[in-house]
Amino acid sequence: MGREKGPGLKILWVWTLGTAAILVTSVVRTRMKDMESMMNQEQAPKQNQNTSAGDSVLTDETVLPESDREIARQLK
């Protein structure tokens, strides 16, 4: 008699377990999105530094006027 459970109690257990599964899935998805955004933010500055260093090397000579280039050659 104690082992017999009504259908209402079974439905309540299914509802509870389903709700718990949905909440766990939501938390995992949120954590994964946060981790991906953190990784993207860490990679973005590295890419910007690489491109800006390359740009400065390429444009240094064109920024200096001819007279300044001659002075720089003499100082070497």
Residue, then its C-alpha position, 0 to 999 in steps of 0.5 A: m500500500g505504501r509503494e503504490k503511488g498515484p498518477g499525480l505524484k508521478i507527473l509531479w516527479v516528471w515535471t520536477l526532473g524536466t524543470a531541473a534538466i532545462l535549468v541545467t541546460s540553460v546554465v551550461r549554454t550561458r557559461m559556454k557563451d561567456m567563455e566564447s566571448m572571453m576567448n574572442q576578446e583575448q584574441a582580438p587585441k592580439q590581432n590588432q597589435n600584430t596589424s598595427a605593428g606591421d602598419s607602423v613598420l611599413t609607413d615609417e619611411t613615408v611619414l618622414p620628410e626627405s631632410d629627416r631621413e638624411i639626418a637619420r642616416q647621418l646619425k646611424 
